[in-house]
Amino acid sequence: MAWFICVVILLLCSKSELCTTGNASKLIEHTAAHFFEKMQSGKMYFIYFGKQVNPTIGLFIEQLEKSADVLEDYGISVAKVNCTNEHIAKYCTGEKLMKKVYLFRGGNVLKSFDTDTVFDVNAIVSHVLFTVLFDEVRYVHTIAELQSVERAAKGKADIVLGHVQVLGLPEHRALMETAFVYGVKYQFVLTTGGPVLTNMGVEDISSLTAGLWFLHCKGASQSQHSDSCPHTALRRALTTLHIYTFLQLMEAPLVSEASVEPSEVNMVHSHLQVPLLFLFSQPHTVALDRVTAQTLAWRLRGQVGLVLIHRESPDVKIPLEYNAAYRLPGEGSEVKYLILNNLEEVIDLFRDESTPEEEEDDDNWATLDVLDDEVAESVYRDRGQSLDMDAVTELTADTFHSAVAESDYTVVLFYVKWDAVSMAFMQSYIEVSESLEDADVSDVELAVLDCGEWTDVCSAQKIRSFPTVRLYRPQEPSQPYQGMLGTESLNRFIMLSRLVSPVLLSSPDEVTSFLEGDMYQRHAAIAPVTVLGLFSSTADAGVPVFKEAAKALRGETMVGLFADRQAEIWAVEYSVTLPAILVSRGPTGQTEAHSLNLSMPDQLVTHIQRALLDTFPELTVENLPLYLEVKKQLLLLFVGEEESGRKGNKRVLDDMRSLLNTGLLNPYLPCWIHLGRTPAGKAVLEAYLGFLPLLPALVVSQLATGGEVFHYPTGRPLMVQPILQWLQRVEDGEEPPAGVIVDEKWMPSMPFYDFLSVMDQEVPGYASQRSAKTKTNRIERAEGEKEKSSSGGGERQARTGAHNPQGSPTTKPPQTSHHHSEL
């Protein structure tokens, strides 16, 4: 028992920092000479060869450093080589970002790994030990392969069969660490699912992410070739401690016998926090009682220790009416006596008393580990909650046309029930309907239409992606909603769409009232920026074009029109030529003037949308895609959220605004993020640099031209001249990048979600026209990009035109989807 505790302590120490004697890193940095010297030693080394460090590689090196402490306990040294300073042929390649790690034994490479595969400590330790134990741990796919291992082990050794759905997870690590310690004593076998699980009695193999079975083959006869070894399942989570406890229980006697009171029985089960079951035996029934005890012990093995108490002993003074008792784990736990009539009562008793703790953890969300994205996961979690559909009108093919014709404004959500984004957005859509009702907005009707049922309506309306929201007005073409799939954004769109556009203004006083927000005070908060078209006369040929553009901008901003000789005076005042627009940013903001080129309404819409953009915007999740469409380098300032930092933030922001007046920032888009109002900014900053620097922090992001990120030196004052000098060094190539954002393709979060690849495997070339140009190593990249895909999925689906479960083209090609990796 003492040996077992020492082993557990050793391996638990390898998983934490509590047992270390200092903070010194065990990660070695080799020179070329040192590397070749170590290759002659015969020891095992796990070595990363690298050059530039982007945030992803930086995080990997942190995990590599942590794994060095763990792998040292197994006689494996972890090191890195800086290929910028050292050159080692074959391993230091010409790639800008090197993503290979090698496991050496002596001078031989046992295996190489992509950094995407060994992405954290668990993945590193599990994959390395799995490679080291390649000859000791058998990997089986079929029942026949498992039976072959069983036949070889009968009469010689017991088998520990482990199942993990995906390699590199904590369960895989726990199994490999156990195999390293117990590999001489047991035959370890690993499987990743399939018919082997069915053979072990698993009914729903898709729901089991990890499992362990002990196959009792050592006591089986070699003559029973066709019979499988009896097995016992671990009924707890696959952790190191649970596995070692389970193996210790498998070594304990099946049934123990005693001639003392149950309270005086001391067995290994008590130390392992396992309940004890006591059966009381009479001298004349002892043979039958032993058979009963063994039958029960097999069914409860690994969960309960069984003891047969002999009543004939004078030390046993148990009332004759009781035939059984049990004692739960825990110091001072009392013995409870009972009368049992059959074996099933005993089984049920311990099913109730020893419910695994894992079942209490949110239903053990095993299925969520392999869902396609975060949106699907959220829908799965909320699947038991019913939506209040009374707040919206459910349309059919019979009611659709009459509904959109009767109301002044009808907003329709086209959806399908099997689409996760549709169902996730449905709750927000219902909240918008309820908020409009609370605001006493009676001229807007919110409705939904299920395209899974009414395909003819959706086909006639040219609905090609889900969810799609459209606003209908009688006798007018429908207006698509292209904003964020959220309550606030949709509510803003509906309220602004109810306004006349453009608002026809007839006097300078009305113009002033419109620009300062007094004319529409109720809407000033949701549309602080207004646009006014200036023309010298209503007979101007550009007025009809402007009116068409204003109609297209309904729901985005408030647009006014002033056609009068007074406009010529304002044009001179603002140094523009008519026709022109004035963009007002509210009573406290500035008013900007832009001349117009009135060729086509859609071109004018684009021109106005660009003019609406702030020259030094605060980036948020909602407005980010609009500013990324500008396709300039981001000069991005991150400011803190602390109360004490408000004055400092204001000074820095004022200095940044003064930079705009120099006229030297044309290649850049100056912008800023407030980490208090936009918490996602912290993750952005850490992704850029690999760490969180002191705030305020200024960076240049060159995503469109190589993905390099430059960090303004911490501690240097954020003033105009030092910033301009730093930007000049960046442009001249004299400033080293602080990180690199690799422009990688989005891949399926799991290999089995790569449906196009599966289709091509079944019928070569069938889906090739829609799949990526390069399919080589698709599965390996998909595994490595699981985290990126799930986090990026929510951003990609943030705009209505970016989610298309049917695979058909969207009504309008999304202009910003490829930019979302920036944040």
N, C-alpha and C positions, 0 to 999 in steps of 0.2 A: 504494500500500500504506500509506503514511504517513497518507493521508487516511482510509482505512478504520479504522486503529487509533485515530485521533482521534475518529471518530464513535462507535466502540464505547466508548471511555473516557468520552466525554460522557454516553452513555446509561447506562452502568454507574454513573457518579457520581450520576445522578438516582435510582438505586435504593438508594443507601446513604448513610450519613452520613460516610463516610470522606473525601469530597472537599469537605465544607463547611468554611468558614473560621471558623465560630462556631456558637453554639447559639441564636442569635436566631431566633425563629419568623417565618415568612413569612406567617402567617395574620393578616390585617388585620381590625380591628373597626371597622365604619363607623357613623357617626351618620347620621341621615336626610339632613342637608345634604350630607355627604360622599358618600353614596350617589347622590343626584341629580346631583352634580357629576361623578362618575365615569361615570355613564350617558351623559354628553355627550361623553366622550373617544373613543368608538369602539372601545375596547379590549374584550377578552373577560374576563368575571368569572364565577367560580363562587361563589355566595353562599348561605349558610344563614341563614334567618330563624328565630329561636327565642326561647322564653320559659323555662319551667321545664326543668331538666335532670335526667332520671332516669338511672340507671346505663347504660342502653342508649344514650341520647343522649350521655351523657358519653364513652362509648367511641367513638361516631361522631365527636365533635369532636376526639378525639385522632387518629383516622385522617385527618380533614380537615386537621388541622395538619401531619401528615406529608406529605400529598399536595401541600401548598402549595409545598414545596421542589421537587417533581418537576414540577408543572405550570408553575412559573415558567420552566423551561427551554424550554417550548413557547409562551411569551408569554401565559399565562393566569394571572390573579391570583385568589387564593382569599381569601374574606372571610366574615365573619359579622356579623349585625345582632342586637342584643339588643332584642327587641320589648317587653320589660318597660319599658325606658327610652326607646325610640324607637318611633314609629308610622309605618309606611309602608303606605299604603292598598294593598289587594289582596294584599300579601305578609305583613304582620303580621295574622294572623287572630285570631279569638277562641278558638281551640283552646287547651286547657291544655298539651298537648304537641304541638309543631309538628314535622312530619316531612317537610318538603318542602325541596329544594335546587334552585336555579335557575341555569341557564347563560345569561348575557347576552352579546350582542354589541351594544355601544352601549346603546341603551335598549330593545332588543328581546329577548324571551325566545326562545332557540333551543330549549330543552327544560327541563322540570322533572323531577326524580327524587324518588322516595321514599327516605328514609334507609335503608330495608331493602334497596333495590336497590344503592345505593352504600355498602356496609357496611364496606369497608376500602380501603386505598390502591390495591390492584390494581383493585378494582371502580370506584373513583372515576376513576382515570387512564384505564382502558379505555373506560368509558362516555362520559367527556368527550371524549376524542380521537375516538371513534367518531362522536359528534355533530358535532364540528368537521370531520371528514373525510367527512361524509355524501355529498357530491357526488363525492368521489374514490374511496371504497371502495364497490364495488358489492356488493349483498347479493342472493344468488341462492338459490332454493329448488329449482328443477327443472333437468334436463339442458338443456332448450330455452333457459332463461335463460343458462346458462353458454355454450352454443354461440353464442348471439347476441353475447356479450362477446368470444368467440374470433374470430368473423368480423370484428368491428370492429377487433380488435387485430392481425390478420394483416398482416405486412409493416411494422408501425409500432412495436409494443412487445411485450415479453414480459409474461406474466401471473403474478402470485403469488397462488395460491389457498390460503386458510387455512380450516381447519375447527376450530371449538370447539363442544363439546356444550352448554355453558352460558356465556352472556355474563357478564363481570365477573370471571372467574378469571384467574390469572397468565398463562395462555397467550393469552387475549384481549388483555391489556395488552401482552405482548411483540409481538403482531402489529400492534396499533395504533401502538405506538412506531416499529416498523419502517416502517409505511406513512407516518408523518409525515415520516420522513427520506428514504425512497426513493419517495414517491408520485409525484414528477415523472418518475422513470425507468421505473417499472413500473406496470402496471395492477393494483391490488390488488382481490381479490374475497374475500368472506367467505360461508361457509355454516355452518349448524348441523346438517347431516346429511342423511339421506334419500337419494334416488336419485342425487344428485351424487356421493356417496362410492362408490356402486356403479359409476358411470361412470369413476371414478379407479382402479378395480381393487381396492377394499377388499372382502374377502370377508365379514367379520363386522363390519358397521357399528356394532353395539351395543357392541363392545369398544373402539372407538377414541374416546377422549375428546378428542383434539386431533391435528391433522396439518397438513402444509404440502406443496404441490406447486408446482414451477416449470414453467410451460407455455411452451415455446419457440415463441412465435408470431411473433416479429420476423423470423425467417428463413423463415417459411412463406409460400407463394404465395397471393395473393388469389384465384387461379382455383380453388383447392381448397376450394370452399365447404363441401362435405359432410364433409371430413376434419377430425378434431380435431387440435389442435396436439400434438406429442409432449411428454411431460411427464416430470419427474424428481421423485421423492419425497424429502423430508427424512426420514431414518431415525433421527433422534435426537429427544430431548424438545424441545418447542416453547418454547425460552427465547430471550431477546434475543441472547445470544452465539452460540447455535447457528444462529439465522436469519441473522445477518450473515455468519457463516462460510460458510453454505450459499450465500448470494447471491454472495459473492466467488468461490466455486468455480464457480458458473454462468457467471460472466464470464470465467473462465480458458479458454484454448484447449482444445478437445476432445482433440486429440492434439498433442503437441509433438515436435519432431525435434531430435536432437543428434548430434554427431560426437566426443564425448568419453566418458571412462569414466563409468559410472553414479555413482560416488562424487563426481564433480565437477559433476554436474548440480544446478543451483540453480533451483527453481521456487517459485511462490506456494504450492503445496500443502504444501511443507515448513514454511513459516511458519504455515500454518493447521492443522498437526498432522494431516496426511492422508498415508497411505502412497503411495509411488510404485511403479508397475509399469513395468519396462523390457522391451521386446521388441527382439531383435536382428535386423537386416535385412541380406540379401545384395543386391548390385547387381542381379542378374538376377531377384530376386523382390520388388523394392521396391514395385511396384504392388499385388501381392497382399498384401504385409505391411501396407500402409497401409489396405486394406479391412478386414483382420483387426483392426488396431489401432482403427479407428473403431467397428467392431462391439462390441469389448470395452469401449471407452470409453463408449459409450451405455449399456451394461448396468451399468457401474460408476460412472457419473457421480455426483458428489457424495460418493462414498466413496473413490475412488482416482484419482490423477493418472496419466496414461499417457504414456510417452515412447518414441519409436521411435529406437533407436540404430543408426547406420550403421556397419557393420563395416569398410568400405573405408577409413575414415579411419586414418592411421598412429597417431593418438592412442588408438585403441581396440585393446586387447590382451586380448580375451576369448577363452578357449579355445573352439574350434569346437563342442565337444559340448554347450554350453549354448545354449539359444535364448531364455531369459528370466531375469529377476532382479527382486528387489523390495527396497525399503528402507522400514522402518517409521519413523514419526515419532519424533523425539527426538534430542537432541544426541549425536553419536558413534555413532549407529545404523549397524551394518554392512550392506553389500549382500550379500544371499544369492542365489546362483546356483542355477538348477534347469532341469530338462528337462520341458517341457510337451508333451503329445500332442494335447490338444483344448481348446476354449474352456471347457468346463464345469469342467475342472480348475482353471482360473484363478478362475472364479467361486467354487468351493468353497473355494479357498485363502483368499480374502479374507472369505468368510463366517466362517471360523474365526478369522482373525487380527484382524478389526475388529468383534468383537461389540459392539453398542452398550452403553454402560455402564448404560443405563436398565434393561436386562433383568436386571441383577443385583439390583435393588432390590425384593426380595420379590415377584418375578413381576409387578412393575408393577401394583399393585392398582387397576387402572382401574375394574373393575366396582364396587369398594366405594364409589366416589365418589357413586353414585346409589342405594345400597341404602336401604331404608326407614328403618332405625333402627340403633342401635349393637348391639342384640341380634342382628339379622340379620347384621350385619357380622362379629360374633364367631363366629357359626355358620359363615359362609362361610369365614373364615380357617381354622377347624379342620375343614373338611370332609374333609380327608385322614386325620384321626385316627379310628380305630375305637374304639367304646365297648366296655368289658368287660361285656357283658350277662349273664355267668355269675353275677354277684353278685346278680341279681334274678330273680324268676320271671316268665316271659312267659306271660300268661294268654290264653285263647281263650274262645269262647262255651261250649265243652264243659267247661272246667276252672274257670271263674270261680266258680260257686256252691259247688262242692265245696271250693275253696281257702279261701274266706272262712268256710266253716263248720267247717273242721278246725282252724285255728289259733286260739289265744287272741286274738291281735291280728294282723290283716292290713292292711297299708298298701298301697293301690293308687294308682298314678299313671296317670290317664287322659290320653292324649296323642295327637297326630297328627304324623306324620313331616314334613309340610310346614310345620308351625308353628315359627318360629324360637325362640320362648320355650320351647316344649316341649323342643326339642333342646338348648337352652342349659342348662335345668334338669336334664336327664337325667344329666349328669355329676355334679352335686351329689347327686342322688338315689342314684346308685350309690355315692358316697362315704359317704353315711349308712348304707347297707346294710353296707359294709365296716367302718365304725366300730362298728356294733352287734355284728358278728361278733367283732371284736377285744375288745369289752367283755364277751363271753360272754353276750349277751342272746339266749336261745334261744326265747323265747315270742313273738317278733315276726317275721312274714314280710313282706318287701317284694316287691311285685309290680308289673308294668306291664301295661297293656292298650292296644293300638293301636285307637283309635276309627275310624281310616280303614279298618280291615279288619273290626272287629266292631261295626258300627253298631247292631245290635239290642241288644247288651248296654249300650252307652252310652245308647241311647234309653231303655231300661228303668230305668237308674240316674239318668235325668234330668241327664245331663252336657251342659251348654250352653256351657261355655267351656273353653279349654285353655291351660295344663295345669290339671287338677283333681286334688287329692290327698284321699283319704278314708280314714278308719280304720274297719275293720269288726271288730265283736265278735259272736260267735255269739248269736243270738236277740235282738239289739239293733239299733236303727236305726243307719245309718252316721253317722260324725261327720266333718264337713268340716274340712279344714285351711285356715286363713285367714291364716297368717303369711307372712313373707318367703320368697321362693323361694331359700333358701340352705341350706347344709349345717347350720350351727349352729342356726338357728331350727327346722328340721324335726326335727333330733335332739332338741332340747329338748322339742318337742311330743310326740314319741313316748315319751320317758322319763317325762314327767309323766302321760301318758295311761295308763300302766301302773299308776299308784297308785289305790288306792280313794279315791273322792270322793263324799261327805265321809268323813273319818276320824272314827270315833266315839270320843270321849274320855270317860273315866269318872271321872277324878280331877283335882284341881288340879295334881298333879305331872306328869301326862300333858299337861295343857294347857301348863304351863311348858316342858316338853321339846319340845312341838310348835312353840310360838311362837318359841323360841330356835334351832330347827333341829337339835336333838340327835336327835329321833326319826327323821329322815330325813337323816342327814348326807351321804349320797351325792348327794342331790338339792338340798342347800342352796345349792350354787354356781350351779345353773341356775334356782333359784326362791328368791331371797333374801327375797321378800315372801310372807307366808302370811296366810290369812284364817281366822278362827275365828268361827263362829256361836254366839251365846249365847241360850239359851232356859231358862226356869224349869223346864220339864218336857218329857219326850218326848211327852206328850199335847197339847202346844201345837199349835193348828191350823196354825201357820206352819211347823212342822217339815217336812211333806211338800213344801211349796213350796220351802223352802231346799234340800232334798235334790235336787229336780229342777234347781234352779239350779246346785248343785255339780256335778251330772253334766254340765251344759252347759259348765262351766268346766274340765273335764278337758283337760289339755294346756296350759292357760294359767298356772295357779298351783295351789298345794296348799291345799285347803279342809278345815277340821276342824269338828266339831260337838260342843258341850258343852251338855247339857240337864240342869240340876241347880239346886237352891236356891242353891248357891254363886254362880251367875251373877248373882243379884239383888244380892249384895254387890259384885261387880265393876262392875255397872251403876251403882251409887251412887258407887263410887270414880271412875269415868270420866265421871260426870254424863250418862248416857244412860238411856233407857227401853228395856226389853226388848220385843220381840226386838231384838238389836243384833249388830254384828260388831266384832271387834277385828282391826285390820290391823297386823301386826308386820313391821318392816323389818330383822329380824335382831337378834342379840344386842347389836350396837353402835348400832342405830338406835332410833327412837322407836316407840311403839305408839299407834295412834290408834283412837278408838271412834266408831262411827256407828250411830244408830238406824235400824231397817229399816221399810219399808212393804211388807208381804208381800201384794201383790195378785196378781200374775202372775209365773211363773218368769222370762219374758224380761225383764220390767221389773226384777226383782231382779238378774238377770245384769248389766244395764246399770248399775245402782246400784253393784254390787260392782266392776265394771270401772273406774268413775269413782273409787271409793275407793282402788283400787290405784295410781292415778296419784300421783306424788310432788308435794309442794307447791312444790319448787324443783328440778326435774329437770335432769339433764345430758342434753341432746338428742343422740341418735344417729340414724343412718339407720334403724335398726330401730324405735325408739319414736316417731319424729317423727309419723307419721300419728295415733297415739293422742292425742297432745297437741294436734294441730291440730283434732281433733274438738271440743275444748272451745270453740272459736270465740271466743277472747278475743284482745285485743292482746298481742303478745309483748313482754315486757320482757327482752331477750336480752343476756346478757353473754358476750363472747368473751374467753377467756383463752389465754395463750401456752403453748408447749410447752417453753420453755427450762428447763434445770436450775436456773439462777439465779433463775427467776421463781416457784419453788414456794411460797416463804414469802409472797411478795406475792400470789400467787393465793389462798392460803388466807385471808389477811386480807381481801381483797376479797370472797371468797365468804361469809365470816362476816358482813361488813357487809351483804351482800345478804340473807342469811338473817334478820338482825335487822330488816330492812325488813318482813318478813312479820308481825312481831309488832305493827306499828303499826296494822294493819287498814285501811290506806289503799291497798292494792294490789288490791282486789277487781276493778277493771276490767281488770286485767292478768294474764297468766300469766308469772310470773318463771321464768326458765330460763337455762341457760348451755351453752356449747359449748367443749369442750377441743380446740384445733386440732391437738394432737398425736395424740389418740386418734381424732378425726374430721377428717381432712384436708379433707373436702369443705366444712368450715366456712369455709375461706379463700375459696373461690369464692362462698359465700353472702355473706360480708362484703363482698367486692369488688362483687358484684352489687347489694347494698344501697346502697353509697356511691359506687361507681365507682372506688375506690382502697382500698388496705390501710392503715388508720390504725395508730398505735401501740397496743399492747396493754397492759392490758386495755381493751376498747372496749365501751361500753354503748349499745344502740340500742332504739328502740321501733318495732315494725313493725305498721302498721295495714292489713294486707292486706284485711280484710273490710270496711273503711270508707273506701275510696278509694286504698289502696295506698301511702300516704305513709310514709316512713321518717325518723325523727328520730335524730340522733347526739348523745350527751352530749359536751359540749365536751372536746376533748383537753387534758390538762394540769390540768383541774379535779379535785380529789380525789374519789374514789368513796366518799363517806360518806353517812350516812343523810339528814341535813338538806339538803345540796346536791342530792341526787338527788330528794328530795321536792319541792324548790322548782322543779327543772327539769321534773319531771312536771306540776306545776301550770301552768307556762308552756305546756307542750305542750297541755294540756287547754283553756287559755284562748285558744289560737291565737296566742300571742305568740312561739312558737319556729318559725323557718322550717324546712321539711323539707329534709333532706339529700339526698333522692332520692325517686323515685316508681316503684313497681312497677306497670306497666300490666297489667291483667287481660285479656290477649289470648287468643283462642281458639287451640287447637292445630289446625294445618292439616297437610296432607300435606307431607312433606319436599321433594318435587318435584312439579311440576304434573301429571306423568303418573301420579302415585299417587292423584290425586283421582278415584277410580273412580266415586263417586256422581255427580259433575259430568259425567263422560264418559257415563255411562248416561243422564243427563237430556238431554244433547245429541243422543244417538241417538234416544231415545224421550222426548220432553218430558213431564215430570211423573212419570216412572217411579220415580225414586229420591228425589223431593222430600220425601217424608214422613220420610226418615231423614237428610237432609242439613241443613246449617246453615241458619238462617233467612235469613241474608244471604249471597248468592253473588256479589255485585258485587265485581269485582277479585279474585276468589278466587285466580287464578293468580299475580297480583303478590304477594299476601300470602303465598302458599305458598312462593314463592322466597325472600322475606325472612325467613320463619320456619323455614328449613331447620335452622339451628343449634339454635334453641330446641326444635324438634320432636324431633331426634335425641337431645339431652341429656335432654329430658323423657320420651322414650319409655321409657328404662330405669327411671325412677322410677315412671311410670304402671304398668309391668308388674311392679313389685316385689311387689305383692300379688295373690294368685291370682284375685281377682274382677275384675281390671281389664283383662284381655286377652281379647278375644273375636273371633277371626278370622272366625267364621261370621256375625257381625252379629246373632245372637240374644241375647235378654236373659240376663244372668247369673243364677245361682241366688239371689244376694243382692246388691242394688244396692250398689256400693262407696260407702262413706260418706266416703272421704277423697281420692278422685281429684282433685277440683278444688282441693284444698289443696296438692298437690305442687309447684305453681309457687312456693310460698313458699321452698323451699330448692332 
